[in-house]
Amino acid sequence: SDEGLAAALARLCAEGYADRLLLSLGVSSRLQLASCGGGGFGFLQRAFLPRARRHGLSAADEERITTSNAAALLCYWTPPPPPERTVRHWSCDACHRGYV
């Protein structure tokens, strides 16, 4: 349940794991939209984080798990370099001209 998850989140942060946690929200179907009766995109801010605060989540840990850790994760990853381009050289059997 959300209450159990909020309590577990607050407990993990209190035990020093806040720098390893990241909260995100996925809305994967229309039924999860607020206009269709679901929690919507504001669920974390409106409902889940207040529950976690009631269980002892600090403001600093809240900022860390919703903002700082996400920024650090996005800055950590760098795209790989493009692969080397394979160039084939061809030559005509009749005139022996080379082509790239």
C-alpha positions as CSV (number, residue, x, y, z in Angstrom):
1,S,0.0,0.0,0.0
2,D,1.0,3.6,-0.3
3,E,1.1,4.0,3.4
4,G,3.5,1.1,3.7
5,L,5.7,2.4,1.0
6,A,5.8,5.9,2.5
7,A,6.8,4.3,5.9
8,A,9.5,2.2,4.2
9,L,10.8,5.3,2.3
10,A,11.1,7.4,5.5
11,R,12.8,4.5,7.3
12,L,15.4,4.0,4.5
13,C,16.1,7.7,4.5
14,A,16.5,7.7,8.3
15,E,19.0,4.8,8.0
16,G,21.1,6.9,5.6
17,Y,20.1,5.6,2.2
18,A,18.6,8.8,0.9
19,D,21.5,9.4,-1.5
20,R,20.7,6.1,-3.2
21,L,17.0,6.5,-3.6
22,L,15.1,8.1,-6.5
23,L,11.4,8.7,-6.7
24,S,9.6,8.9,-9.9
25,L,6.0,8.5,-11.2
26,G,4.9,6.6,-14.2
27,V,1.5,7.2,-15.7
28,S,1.1,4.4,-18.2
29,S,-2.6,4.2,-18.9
30,R,-5.5,6.6,-19.3
31,L,-7.1,5.3,-16.1
32,Q,-4.1,6.7,-14.1
33,L,-4.7,10.2,-15.3
34,A,-6.4,12.5,-12.8
35,S,-9.1,13.4,-15.3
36,C,-10.1,9.7,-15.4
37,G,-10.1,9.2,-11.7
38,G,-6.5,8.2,-11.1
39,G,-3.7,9.8,-9.1
40,G,-2.3,11.7,-12.1
41,F,1.1,13.3,-12.5
42,G,0.7,15.2,-9.2
43,F,0.3,12.1,-7.1
44,L,3.8,12.2,-5.6
45,Q,3.6,15.9,-4.5
46,R,-0.1,15.9,-3.5
47,A,-0.5,12.5,-1.8
48,F,2.6,10.4,-1.4
49,L,5.2,12.8,-0.1
50,P,2.8,14.1,2.7
51,R,2.4,10.5,3.8
52,A,6.1,10.0,3.9
53,R,6.5,13.3,5.9
54,R,4.0,12.0,8.4
55,H,6.3,9.0,8.8
56,G,9.3,11.3,9.5
57,L,10.8,12.1,6.0
58,S,12.8,15.3,6.3
59,A,12.5,18.2,3.8
60,A,16.2,17.7,2.9
61,D,15.7,14.0,2.2
62,E,12.5,14.8,0.2
63,E,14.5,17.2,-2.0
64,R,17.3,14.7,-2.4
65,I,15.1,11.8,-3.5
66,T,12.9,13.8,-5.8
67,T,15.4,16.3,-7.3
68,S,19.1,16.0,-6.5
69,N,19.5,12.2,-7.1
70,A,17.7,12.5,-10.4
71,A,20.0,15.3,-11.5
72,A,23.0,13.3,-10.5
73,L,21.8,10.3,-12.3
74,L,21.2,12.2,-15.5
75,C,24.6,13.9,-15.3
76,Y,26.4,10.6,-14.7
77,W,25.4,9.0,-18.0
78,T,27.2,10.1,-21.1
79,P,26.4,8.8,-24.5
80,P,28.9,6.4,-26.0
81,P,31.0,7.6,-28.9
82,P,29.6,6.9,-32.4
83,P,30.9,3.7,-33.9
84,E,33.7,3.9,-36.4
85,R,32.4,4.2,-39.9
86,T,33.2,1.3,-42.2
87,V,34.5,2.4,-45.5
88,R,34.6,-0.1,-48.4
89,H,36.8,0.4,-51.3
90,W,35.7,-1.1,-54.6
91,S,37.4,-1.4,-57.9
92,C,35.9,-2.1,-61.3
93,D,37.2,-5.4,-62.8
94,A,36.9,-4.0,-66.3
95,C,38.5,-0.5,-66.0
96,H,40.2,-1.0,-62.6
97,R,39.0,2.4,-61.3
98,G,38.6,2.6,-57.5
99,Y,35.4,3.7,-55.7
100,V,34.7,4.5,-52.1
